[in-house]
Amino acid sequence: MIITKTPFRMSFFGGGTDMESFFREYGGAVLSTTFDKYCYVNVRHLPRFFDYSTELSYSKTERVTSIEDIEHPAIRNAMKMLDMHEIRLTYEADLPARSGLGTSSSFAVGMLNAFYALKGKYADKRRLAEDAIYLERTLCQEAGGWQDQIAASYGGFNRIDFNADGFDVHPVIVSPERKAQLNDNLMMFFTGRSRFSSDVQKANAADKRDKTGQLKEMYALVDEAEKVLTDRNSDLDDFGRLLDHTWRLKRQTGSAVTTDGIDRLYEKGIAAGALGGKLLGAGGGGFLVFYALPDCQRAVRRAMGDLMYVPFRFENGGTRVIHYTPETYIPQQEEEI
């Protein structure tokens, strides 16, 4: 039996520039962190006592005799990609899916990590990220960028650069005290709305407005935000002001990025004293994050009304195997010989 634990990510700057259609031509970068909310994937070989050969438990339960009959596209394609058979897989998570935290990619990374471990193989962080990107973007043909899979694999507070050759991950070097202060100034709220990121991406792509100018400016903000974090002489509150700037740019990149209700919530947070913030993920729903000084945070929480407040701490681990019990597995066709 294998159990993997994989963090969710919070993306601050550069979202959208991790789309292959953009960074292959212009380059791209994101500034993001993982935090202490996780998904857990439990995988073992299914004993041969049942009239089905694969059992999956996520938001629904599937029991099938053929991999081709699996409805969940990521599981079906991952099992085919790594030649997995007779599997029992269960999934659970600390936060809801389709909420702007890269949950589907965290699941993909955690599942691949578990599959490799069940086969007795080690896959490093780059391998897991690249495999998850291939799984989601090529095999499943889901629209979206590359940052989520990389963040879930590597973990930590990173600048991820994208170019024609692929990607590079650079940990952001910031003092523990400054990093803790940033964490303390960030507040996260669940809007109660969930959506498929790929659907938002497709809707935004259908918007024929040219977004190149906004994306280039959002790309440049990654440098500015990184400098704020790493330069002790910089005012950390500028990080919050830059969040406001990048959110207002992102709102111009597609009709599905925001809604009137989300805009009202955001402006209420700013009116209550937050210096900036943004909706996490592709848009349309999920989690709002605000940068607010401690003396304003009670007012911001009141302004968010009945929205769920979710405290969090940054984490550095990335995906990991937290339980490993090797299994002796003989494929059924070999056992029958």
Buried (B, 14 or more C-beta within 10 A) or exposed (E): BBBBBBBBBBBBBBBBBBBBEBBEEBBBBBBBBBBEBBBBBBBBBBEEEEEEBBBBBBEEEBBBEEBEEBEBBBBBBBBEBBEBBBBBBBBEBBBBBBBBBBBBBBBBBBBBBBBBBBBEEEBEBBBBBBBBBBBBBEBBEBBBBBBBBBBBBBBBBBBBBBEEEEBBBEEBEBEEEBBEBBBEBBBBBBBEBBBBBBBBBBBBBEEEEEBEEBBBEBBBBBBBBBEBBBEEEBEBBBBBEBBBBBBEBBBBBBBBBBBEEBEEBBEBBBEBBBBBBBBBBBBBBBBBBBBBBEEBBEBBBEBBEEBEEBEBEBBEBBBBBEEEEEEEBEEEEEEEE
